[in-house]
C-alpha cells in the first residue's frame, strides 16, 4: 500500500498492476475495490492464461503445490510469473515493493536494477517493518484485514497462513516446505535443479494448452 500511495501522489497516470491468480482470499479481491475507491484510480488486474491453468490442473492436479517444491514453483510460474511477464513485456520501467528485511533471499536487492535493458525500481528496499508501519499510520492507509488475523505476508489462500509469535515473517508462505528460500519466482528465478525441473514440467503444460 505504501508504494500505491506514493504513486497516487505523483500522478494518476501511473499504472497500478496486481495479479489475481485465481486462488486469492476473498479479502484480497475486496481490497482491490477498496483501494480503487480510496484513490480514484483503476487497478489493472492481471490473470493467468485459462488454458495454461486448465492444462496444469489436468496434468498435475488442482493442488499440485502440495506435491513438491518443483510442482509448487510450476503453479507459481503459471499463475504469477507468466502473467506478469506478459504484462511487463512492453514497459520500459516498473517498481516493486520489495524490502531487504523481508527475507534472506532479499538481503542484497538494489534500489535500482537493470533487467534485459529495462529499469526495475525497488524504492522501499532499505525500509524496515517499522518504517512501513509509521508511513501506514501517518497516512491512514487501508490495511488488508488478514494482517489483523496474524498474517505477515499474503498470497494465495491455500498457500498462506498466519504466523506465530517468534516465527520468521515468511514462515506463513508454503509452510509445509523445509527449504528456506521461499520465493514464487516473480522477483527471483529458481536456481539449479529446481529451475530445470520447472522448465520440464512447464513444457508439459504448454504442449497441451498450446
C-alpha positions as CSV (number, residue, x, y, z in Angstrom):
1,X,0.0,0.0,0.0
2,X,2.9,2.4,0.7
3,X,4.0,2.2,-3.0
4,X,0.5,2.7,-4.2
5,X,0.0,5.7,-2.0
6,X,3.3,7.2,-3.3
7,X,2.4,6.5,-6.9
8,X,-1.0,8.1,-6.5
9,X,0.7,11.2,-5.1
10,X,2.9,11.5,-8.1
11,X,0.4,11.0,-10.9
12,X,-2.9,9.4,-11.6
13,X,-1.4,8.2,-14.9
14,X,0.9,5.7,-13.2
15,X,-0.3,2.2,-13.9
16,X,-1.0,0.1,-10.9
17,X,-0.9,-3.7,-11.6
18,X,-1.9,-6.6,-9.4
19,X,-2.2,-10.3,-10.1
20,X,-5.4,-12.4,-9.5
21,X,-4.0,-15.9,-9.5
22,X,-7.5,-17.5,-9.3
23,X,-6.7,-18.7,-5.7
24,X,-6.7,-15.4,-3.8
25,X,-8.6,-14.9,-0.5
26,X,-11.9,-13.0,-0.9
27,X,-10.5,-10.3,1.4
28,X,-7.7,-9.6,-1.2
29,X,-10.2,-9.2,-4.0
30,X,-12.3,-6.9,-1.9
31,X,-9.2,-4.9,-1.1
32,X,-8.7,-4.1,-4.7
33,X,-12.0,-2.4,-4.9
34,X,-11.3,-0.5,-1.6
35,X,-8.0,0.8,-3.0
36,X,-9.7,1.9,-6.2
37,X,-12.3,3.9,-4.4
38,X,-9.8,5.4,-2.0
39,X,-7.5,6.8,-4.7
40,X,-10.0,7.1,-7.6
41,X,-7.6,5.1,-9.7
42,X,-8.1,2.0,-11.8
43,X,-6.1,-1.1,-10.8
44,X,-5.2,-3.4,-13.7
45,X,-5.9,-6.9,-12.7
46,X,-3.7,-9.5,-14.4
47,X,-4.8,-13.1,-14.7
48,X,-3.2,-16.3,-15.8
49,X,-4.0,-17.9,-19.1
50,X,-7.1,-20.1,-18.5
51,X,-5.8,-22.7,-21.0
52,X,-2.5,-23.0,-19.1
53,X,-4.2,-23.3,-15.8
54,X,-6.5,-26.0,-17.1
55,X,-3.6,-27.9,-18.6
56,X,-1.6,-27.7,-15.4
57,X,-4.5,-29.0,-13.3
58,X,-5.2,-31.8,-15.8
59,X,-1.5,-32.8,-15.8
60,X,-0.7,-32.4,-12.1
61,X,-4.0,-31.8,-10.2
62,X,-5.5,-28.6,-8.9
63,X,-3.4,-28.7,-5.7
64,X,-0.1,-29.7,-7.2
65,X,1.7,-27.3,-5.0
66,X,1.5,-29.8,-2.1
67,X,3.4,-32.5,-4.1
68,X,6.8,-30.9,-4.1
69,X,8.8,-27.7,-4.5
70,X,9.1,-28.1,-8.3
71,X,5.3,-28.5,-8.6
72,X,4.7,-25.5,-6.3
73,X,7.0,-23.4,-8.3
74,X,5.3,-24.5,-11.5
75,X,2.0,-23.4,-10.1
76,X,3.5,-20.0,-9.2
77,X,5.1,-19.8,-12.6
78,X,1.8,-20.4,-14.4
79,X,-0.4,-18.3,-12.1
80,X,2.0,-15.4,-11.4
81,X,5.3,-15.2,-13.3
82,X,4.0,-15.8,-16.8
83,X,1.0,-13.3,-16.5
84,X,3.4,-10.7,-15.1
85,X,5.9,-11.2,-17.8
86,X,3.2,-10.7,-20.4
87,X,2.0,-7.5,-18.7
88,X,5.6,-6.1,-18.4
89,X,6.6,-7.0,-21.9
90,X,6.3,-3.5,-23.4
91,X,7.2,-1.4,-20.4
92,X,10.5,0.4,-20.0
93,X,10.4,0.6,-16.2
94,X,8.4,-0.7,-13.3
95,X,8.6,-0.7,-9.5
96,X,8.0,-3.3,-6.8
97,X,7.6,-3.1,-3.0
98,X,10.5,-5.5,-2.2
99,X,12.4,-4.8,1.1
100,X,15.7,-6.3,2.1
101,X,14.3,-7.0,5.6
102,X,11.6,-9.4,4.3
103,X,13.8,-12.5,3.7
104,X,17.3,-13.7,3.5
105,X,17.0,-14.0,-0.3
106,X,16.2,-10.3,-0.5
107,X,19.1,-9.0,1.6
108,X,21.1,-7.8,-1.5
109,X,18.4,-6.3,-3.6
110,X,19.2,-2.9,-5.1
111,X,17.0,0.2,-5.2
112,X,17.7,0.3,-9.0
113,X,18.2,-2.7,-11.2
114,X,18.6,-3.1,-15.0
115,X,16.9,-6.3,-16.4
116,X,17.1,-7.0,-20.1
117,X,17.7,-3.3,-20.8
118,X,14.7,-2.2,-18.7
119,X,14.7,-0.5,-15.3
120,X,13.3,-2.1,-12.2
121,X,13.0,0.1,-9.1
122,X,12.7,-1.2,-5.5
123,X,12.2,2.2,-3.7
124,X,11.4,0.5,-0.4
125,X,14.5,-1.7,-0.4
126,X,16.0,-0.1,2.7
127,X,12.8,0.3,4.6
128,X,12.1,-1.6,7.8
129,X,8.9,-3.0,9.0
130,X,8.7,-0.1,11.4
131,X,9.2,2.3,8.6
132,X,6.2,0.8,6.8
133,X,4.1,0.9,9.9
134,X,4.9,4.5,10.5
135,X,4.0,5.5,7.0
136,X,0.8,3.4,7.0
137,X,-0.4,5.0,10.3
138,X,0.8,8.5,9.3
139,X,-1.1,8.5,6.0
140,X,-4.1,6.5,7.3
141,X,-3.6,3.8,4.6
142,X,-6.1,1.0,4.1
143,X,-4.9,-2.2,5.7
144,X,-5.5,-5.7,4.4
145,X,-7.9,-7.3,7.0
146,X,-5.8,-10.5,7.2
147,X,-3.0,-8.6,8.9
148,X,-5.2,-8.2,11.9
149,X,-5.5,-12.0,12.0
150,X,-1.8,-12.7,12.3
151,X,-0.8,-12.8,8.6
152,X,2.6,-11.3,7.9
153,X,2.6,-11.9,4.2
154,X,-0.5,-12.6,2.0
155,X,-0.6,-14.7,-1.2
156,X,-2.8,-17.4,-2.5
157,X,-5.3,-18.7,0.1
158,X,-4.2,-22.3,0.2
159,X,-0.5,-21.3,0.4
160,X,-0.6,-18.7,3.2
161,X,-1.3,-18.9,6.9
162,X,-1.0,-16.7,9.9
163,X,2.3,-16.8,11.7
164,X,3.0,-17.5,15.4
165,X,5.0,-15.3,17.8
166,X,8.7,-15.5,17.1
167,X,8.3,-17.0,13.6
168,X,10.1,-15.5,10.6
169,X,7.9,-13.2,8.5
170,X,8.0,-15.6,5.6
171,X,7.0,-18.6,7.7
172,X,3.4,-18.3,6.7
173,X,4.2,-18.9,3.0
174,X,4.3,-22.6,1.8
175,X,4.9,-23.6,5.5
176,X,5.0,-27.3,4.6
177,X,8.3,-26.8,2.7
178,X,11.5,-27.2,4.6
179,X,13.6,-25.2,2.1
180,X,14.5,-21.7,3.4
181,X,14.2,-20.0,0.0
182,X,10.5,-19.3,-0.2
183,X,10.1,-17.3,-3.3
184,X,7.4,-17.6,-6.0
185,X,9.7,-16.6,-9.0
186,X,8.2,-13.2,-9.7
187,X,11.2,-11.4,-8.3
188,X,13.8,-14.2,-8.2
189,X,14.3,-17.2,-10.6
190,X,14.6,-20.6,-9.2
191,X,18.1,-21.9,-9.4
192,X,19.9,-25.1,-10.4
193,X,17.9,-28.3,-10.4
194,X,14.7,-26.7,-9.3
195,X,14.7,-24.3,-12.3
196,X,15.4,-27.2,-14.7
197,X,12.6,-29.3,-13.3
198,X,10.1,-26.4,-13.5
199,X,11.1,-26.0,-17.2
200,X,10.4,-29.7,-17.9
201,X,7.0,-29.6,-16.2
202,X,6.1,-26.3,-17.9
203,X,6.7,-27.9,-21.3
204,X,4.1,-30.5,-20.5
205,X,1.6,-27.7,-19.6
206,X,2.3,-25.7,-22.7
207,X,2.2,-28.7,-25.1
208,X,-1.4,-29.3,-24.0
209,X,-2.6,-25.7,-23.7
210,X,-0.9,-24.5,-26.9
